């Protein structure tokens, strides 16, 4: 093949979430002389890495938001007719039925649905919509991928055929470094003996920040100088700030915003928490374990995220259990990381696997 195989990735809204990190990480590490990415993003996206994508040889193509379904579908069909991609890879979970329907109508031969998430408690309207869309999940894809067995079975069904493509990372970037830890904690004005609890995730209902703040409130009763680092952005940030003011905890919390140096911030943590209502897998959990951190997950998250065998899964409705366990964490404690445990999460191996996957699918179509 003289030119690289171009794959259209349907991204939905790029707002700094985990799915975007996964796709961009694969794009950075894939052999771009063999495979190139074009990213189809909603026009109301807020964090679009246009410069980086274009520097790598790809394109950002904006389409109407999927909330305006008729405009969205017309735009996709026009694009698919014009560009003639052989592969369309959709990352928008249940909503992929729309993008892949448009791809099928325009004759795209390889249509990949990729499950990155599931559903959880509380989001009643959202979960109803997901339940309806799941009934269409297998109608239009020719192939199926998932970030975990749990995510694949949730979207496609337990008897459906799909392959697992892990949310892989650059393992070397997350190796523990005591000098980096000291530097980051100094920059954040955190003393050597202060307990630091860290969370990485958007301020959305899924990530369960209200419960996290309730946990931290109790931790501070036991460890008054404890610090909570919150990495991310999102619509519920102001609500979280108001809650911390109400609890008189604002001085114990650092809002670090959307960051591209999360690998360094993990070094400052003593414990990583992810009390989400649901996750397809939880990329940040893999990253945190790669630094040797004590990791605590909600019991609603798939056990597949536990790569090291050291992760703890705690009840989502029990503040006291979480706070007691977190208050016992020793400052500076790290587990020894066995790199072999992360073999499926090595981005270099995983990117090669993805390149081969695309090329094999393409070869099957043109022969």
N, C-alpha and C positions, 0 to 999 in steps of 0.2 A: 504494500500500500504506500504510494508516494506521498500522499497527504494524510495527516492524522485523522482518525475517525472522530467526527464531531458528535457529541451527545448533548441533547437538550435536557436540562435539568429544570423541572417545574418546582419553584421554591415557595410560591405563595408570598407571604409578607416577610421581608428580611428586617428583623427588629432586634437582632443581637441574641437570638436564641440558640439552643444547643444543636438543632438540626443544621443550621447554617454553619456552625463551627465544624460539624462533622464533614459536610460537603466540601467546605473550603480546605479542610485538612487533607482530604483525599486529593483535591485538585493540586495542592502544593506539592504533593509527593508522588503523584502518578507520572509515568513517563509521557510527557506532553508531546513528544515526537510521534507517539502512537495514538494518544487519545487527548482530545481537547473538550473543554466544557463551555457551553453557552447557557447562561442562567436566565430563566424567565421569572421575573419578579413583579409583584403587584406595584402599581404606581404609587400607592401610599406607604411603601416601605420607608423606614426611617434610617436604617443602617446598611447601606448598600456599598460593598467594597469594590466600586467600579475601577478605581485606579489599579488595585492589585489584580483583579480579574483580567483587565486589559493588558497589564504588564506580563501576565502569564500566557497570553495569546487567546484568551477567551473573550466573550461578549456578555454585556448586560443588556437584556431586552425587556422593556417595561410593558406590562399589559394592564388592562383595567382591573380593579379589585374584584375578587370573586363574588363579593356581595352583590355586585351588579351582574348577575349571571348571564343575561343575554349578551351584554357587551363583552364580557369575559370569554364566552364561548365563540363569538364571532371573531374576536381578536386572535384566539388560539388557532382556529381553523384557517384564518388568513395566513398566519405565521407558518403553520405546518405545510400548507400548500406552497408557500413561497420558498421556504428554506429546504424542504425535502430531507429533513433529518431521518436517518434510518433507525435511530434509537431515541425514544423519549422516556426519561426516567423521572417519575413524579414522586415528590417527597411530602405531599400534603395529606397523608393518611387517608381518611375516609373521603375527603374531597377529591382525591385522585380519580374517582369515577368520572368526574366532569372533564378533567384534562385528558384522560386516556380515551374517553368517548370521542372527544374532538380529534385525537390522534388516530383513532380507528376510522372515523368518517373520512379522513383525508389520506388514508392508505399508509400510515406509518407502520412498518412491519414488526418492529420490536417495541413493545410498550411495557415498561417496568413500573409496577406499583411497589413502593417502599414504605413499610410500616415502622414508624419511629416512636409511637406513643400508644397509650391505652385510654382508659377513662377511670374516673374515681368518684368519690363521694362529693355531694354538695352541688355540683354543677348540673342542675336538673335539666334545664333547657338545652344546654350543650350536649349532655349525655343522650337526650332524646334524639337530637339531630345525628349524633354519632351512630346511634342504634339503627336509624333509618339508612344512613349512608353505608353502613357495614353490609347491608343486604345486597348492595351493588358492587362490593369490593372486588369480586372475582369475575365480573362480566366483561371488562374491557382490557385488563392486562394480559399480555402473553407470558409474562414472567413476574415472579414475586420475590422481594427481598424483605428482610426484617433485621432490626438491630439486636433482637433477642428472640428466643423461642416463644417467650411469653407474648411479645408484641406481635409476632407473626400469627400465632394462634388467635389472639384477640381480634385482629382485623380480618384474616382470611379463613379462620376456622381450624379446628384441630385436625381435620382430615385433609386439609389443603396442602399442596406442594409449594414449598418456599425454601429459599436459602437464607442462611444467617450471615450477614456482613456486619462484623463488629464495629462499634464506634471506636476506631483506633486512634492512637496518639503517638507522638514522638517521645518515646520513653526516656531518652537521655535528658530531655528538657525538664523532667520532673524529679530527677534524682536529688535526694536530700543534700543540702550544702549548708553547713553550720555558719559559714561566713555570710552567705546570702541571708540566712535567717536573722542574724544579728543586725545586718544592715537594714533590712526591711522593718524590723521591729523598732529600730532607732528612728527611722523615717516616720513611722506611725506613732511615735512617742509612747511606746509600750515597754515597760520594764522587763528585765530578764525573767523575773519570778512571777509575772502576771499570767494567769490562765487566759488563753486566746481560743475562742470558739469561732469557727469560720463557716460561712455559707456562701455558695456561688449559685446564683439563679435569678431569673427575672422576677420582679415584684408582681406576681399574678396569683390568682386563687389556687392554682395547681400546686404552687410551691409552699403554701400553708404558712406564710409568715406570721399570721396571728398566733398560731400555736407555737411557733418558734419563739416569739417574744414572750409568751406566757412561760415557756420553759426557761428562758434566760432570766426572767424576773425571779424565778425560784432559785436558779443557780446563784444569783447575786446575793440571796439571803445567806447562802452557805459560803460563797467566795465573793465578798463585796467588791474586790478590785478586778473581777473578771471583765474581759473585753469581748465584745461580739463584733466581728468584721462581716459586713454585708457587701457582697460584690454583685453588681448588676443594676439594671434600671427597670422601669415599668410603671404602669398606671397606679399601682397600690403603694408606691413609695411614700406619698404624703400621708396616707392612712397609717402606715407603720411609724412614721415620725410622730404623728399625733398620739399614738398609743404609747410611745416611749416617753413623751412629755407627760402624759397622764400618769405613767408609772415612775416618773422621776429617774429615768434610766438613760436619757439622751447622752450624758457624758460618758457612759460606758460603751457606746456603740459608735462605730465608724462606718459611714456610708462611702464606699469606695467607687461607686459608679460602674459604668461599662468599661472593662479593662482588656488590654491585649497582653498583659503581663501576669496573668493569673498563675502561671507556673511559679513565678517568684513569690506571689502572695501566699501560696500554700506553705511556703517555708516558714512563714511567721505563725501559722496555726499550731495549736496543740491538739485540737480535735476538729473534725469535719462533720457537719450535720446536714442531713437531707430528709426533712420530715414531710416529703411531698405526699399529696393525695394519690398521685399516680405518676409513673414514668415508664417509657418504653424500655429503658435500661438505666440511663443516668450517666452520661459521659463524665460529668464532674466527679462522680464517685470513683470511676476508674482512675482519673487523674490524681485524686487525693490519695488513693491506695498506693499509687506508684511513688509517692513521696514518703511512704511509710507511716502515714498518719493513722491515728485511731479514728475509725469512721463509724458513724451511727446513722442508720437509715430507718425510715418508717417501715412498719411491717406490711404495708401495702405495695412495696416495691419488690420486684422479682429478685429472688435469691441469686439469679445469674450475675448480678452486679458484684457479688462477693468473690473477687478473684483470688484474694490472699488467704481466705479462710479465717481472717481475723475480724471481719466486719460484724457489727451488732445490729440486729433488727429489733426495734422497740415499738410498743403499742402506740398507735396513732391517737389514742384518746386518754393517755395517762401522762400528764405533765410531771407528776412526782417521780415516776420511774426515770424519765429522761433527765430531769434536773439532778437527781441523786447520782446517776451514773456519770454524767458530765462533770459534776463537781469533784468526782474522785480521780479524774484524769490528771496524771502527773505532767507538770510543765516540762517541755522538752522531750517527752517520750516519743520514740519512733520504733516501728517494727522493722525488722530486717526484710528487705524486699528481694524476693527471688524472681529474677527477670524471666525465668522459664515459665512462671505462672502467667505471664502477660504475653505469651507468644502470639495468641490470637488478636491481641490489641496493639501489636507493633505495626505502626502505620506504613512502614516501608514494605513489609510483607503483605499487608492488607491491600495497599495500593496496587501492587503487582497482581494480586489475585483479582482485583476489580478490572484492571486493564485486560487481563486474560479472559475474564468473563464477558466483557463487551466484545472483544475480538472474536471469541468463539460464537457468540450469538450472531454477530454480523456475518461471519463465514457461513453459518448455517442458512442464512437468508439468501446470500448471493450465489451459493453453489447449487 
